[in-house]
Amino acid sequence: MDLVQSVLPMFLDIYVQSEIQDPDTGALIRDFNYAATLSCHVKGMVTNSATSRSSDRQEISNKYINEQMIQIRTVEKLNLRHKITNIRDKKNNTLWKELNYPTETPTVFEIVGVTPILDPFGTLLAYNSLAKRSENQKIGI
């Protein structure tokens, strides 16, 4: 695993979903709490093909849509209950920021799929995860 870690030149912060029940209404309230900082390699999904999903897309209709997809490689397995944010390089520079926010806060992503990476002998090396930009860019609300 040390060899795999050596090719993960970035960091990200993971927040894990938990549910609490409102005592008055009984409604489930989702909350996200910081869990860990992981080494990773992240890249945007860029394509010039009209048939496959590209990295960024904005659409204005009845509802404004700002869609962004990224691929994340980590040694640890991510899951659908995770939100990812604060993706940064080794010098602590944030790489994905919300440009529409006045303070350029780190973009929040939701995991949508995870695939294991195996070596030729069937040994698990790492995981590739697909994440999309979260509609709610505030964690904990």
C-alpha positions as CSV (number, residue, x, y, z in Angstrom):
1,M,0.0,0.0,0.0
2,D,3.0,2.4,0.5
3,L,3.6,2.4,-3.3
4,V,0.0,3.4,-3.9
5,Q,0.1,6.1,-1.2
6,S,3.1,7.6,-2.9
7,V,1.1,8.3,-6.1
8,L,-1.7,10.1,-4.2
9,P,-0.4,13.7,-4.2
10,M,-3.5,15.4,-2.9
11,F,-5.7,15.5,0.3
12,L,-9.4,15.6,0.8
13,D,-11.7,15.9,3.9
14,I,-14.5,13.3,4.4
15,Y,-17.7,14.0,6.2
16,V,-20.0,11.1,7.2
17,Q,-23.8,11.3,7.2
18,S,-25.7,10.6,10.4
19,E,-29.4,10.8,11.1
20,I,-31.1,12.2,14.1
21,Q,-34.9,12.2,14.7
22,D,-36.7,15.5,15.5
23,P,-38.5,14.8,18.8
24,D,-41.4,17.0,17.9
25,T,-42.2,16.0,14.3
26,G,-40.5,12.6,14.0
27,A,-38.7,13.7,10.8
28,L,-35.3,12.4,10.1
29,I,-32.6,15.1,9.9
30,R,-29.4,14.3,8.0
31,D,-26.2,15.8,9.5
32,F,-22.6,15.5,8.3
33,N,-19.7,15.3,10.6
34,Y,-16.0,15.5,9.8
35,A,-14.5,12.0,9.8
36,A,-10.9,12.1,8.3
37,T,-8.4,13.7,5.9
38,L,-7.2,11.2,3.3
39,S,-4.5,11.1,0.7
40,C,-5.9,11.0,-2.8
41,H,-5.6,11.7,-6.5
42,V,-8.5,13.6,-8.0
43,K,-9.2,14.6,-11.6
44,G,-12.1,16.2,-13.4
45,M,-13.9,14.3,-16.0
46,V,-13.1,16.0,-19.3
47,T,-14.3,14.8,-22.6
48,N,-15.1,16.2,-26.0
49,S,-17.6,13.5,-26.8
50,A,-21.2,14.5,-27.0
51,T,-22.4,11.1,-25.8
52,S,-20.5,10.9,-22.5
53,R,-20.7,12.9,-19.3
54,S,-18.3,15.9,-19.2
55,S,-16.8,17.6,-16.2
56,D,-18.8,20.8,-15.9
57,R,-22.3,21.7,-17.1
58,Q,-24.5,24.7,-16.3
59,E,-28.1,24.8,-17.3
60,I,-30.7,27.5,-16.6
61,S,-34.4,26.6,-16.9
62,N,-36.9,26.4,-14.1
63,K,-34.0,25.5,-11.9
64,Y,-30.4,26.5,-12.1
65,I,-28.1,23.4,-12.5
66,N,-24.4,23.5,-12.0
67,E,-23.1,19.9,-12.5
68,Q,-19.6,18.9,-12.0
69,M,-18.2,15.3,-11.9
70,I,-14.8,14.2,-10.5
71,Q,-12.9,10.9,-10.2
72,I,-11.2,10.2,-6.9
73,R,-8.6,7.5,-6.2
74,T,-8.0,6.6,-2.5
75,V,-6.7,3.6,-0.5
76,E,-9.7,3.8,1.8
77,K,-13.1,2.9,0.5
78,L,-15.6,5.7,0.2
79,N,-19.4,5.2,0.2
80,L,-22.6,7.0,-0.5
81,R,-22.9,8.3,3.0
82,H,-19.8,10.5,2.5
83,K,-19.4,14.0,1.4
84,I,-16.1,15.2,0.1
85,T,-14.7,18.7,0.3
86,N,-11.5,20.7,0.7
87,I,-9.6,18.9,-2.1
88,R,-6.1,20.3,-2.0
89,D,-2.5,19.8,-3.1
90,K,0.5,19.0,-0.9
91,K,1.0,22.7,-0.3
92,N,-2.5,23.0,1.1
93,N,-3.9,25.0,-1.9
94,T,-7.6,24.3,-2.5
95,L,-8.1,22.9,-6.0
96,W,-11.9,22.9,-6.4
97,K,-13.6,26.1,-5.3
98,E,-17.1,27.5,-5.6
99,L,-16.5,30.5,-7.9
100,N,-20.1,31.8,-7.5
101,Y,-19.6,32.2,-3.7
102,P,-18.0,35.5,-2.6
103,T,-15.3,33.7,-0.6
104,E,-14.6,30.9,-3.1
105,T,-15.3,28.2,-0.5
106,P,-14.1,24.6,-1.2
107,T,-16.6,22.7,-3.4
108,V,-18.6,19.9,-1.7
109,F,-19.1,16.6,-3.6
110,E,-21.3,13.6,-3.1
111,I,-20.1,10.1,-3.8
112,V,-22.2,8.3,-6.5
113,G,-20.2,5.2,-7.1
114,V,-17.1,3.2,-6.0
115,T,-15.0,0.7,-8.0
116,P,-12.1,-1.4,-6.6
117,I,-8.7,-1.4,-8.3
118,L,-6.9,-4.7,-8.4
119,D,-3.3,-5.7,-9.4
120,P,-2.8,-8.5,-11.9
121,F,-2.7,-11.0,-9.1
122,G,-6.1,-10.0,-7.7
123,T,-4.8,-8.0,-4.7
124,L,-6.8,-4.9,-3.8
125,L,-4.7,-1.8,-4.3
126,A,-7.1,1.2,-4.0
127,Y,-10.6,2.5,-5.0
128,N,-11.8,4.7,-7.8
129,S,-14.8,6.8,-6.8
130,L,-17.1,8.9,-8.9
131,A,-18.4,12.1,-7.2
132,K,-20.8,14.9,-8.3
133,R,-21.1,18.4,-7.0
134,S,-23.5,18.5,-4.2
135,E,-26.6,20.7,-4.7
136,N,-26.2,21.8,-1.0
137,Q,-22.8,23.4,-0.7
138,K,-23.0,23.7,3.1
139,I,-22.0,20.7,5.2
140,G,-23.8,20.4,8.5
141,I,-27.1,22.0,7.4
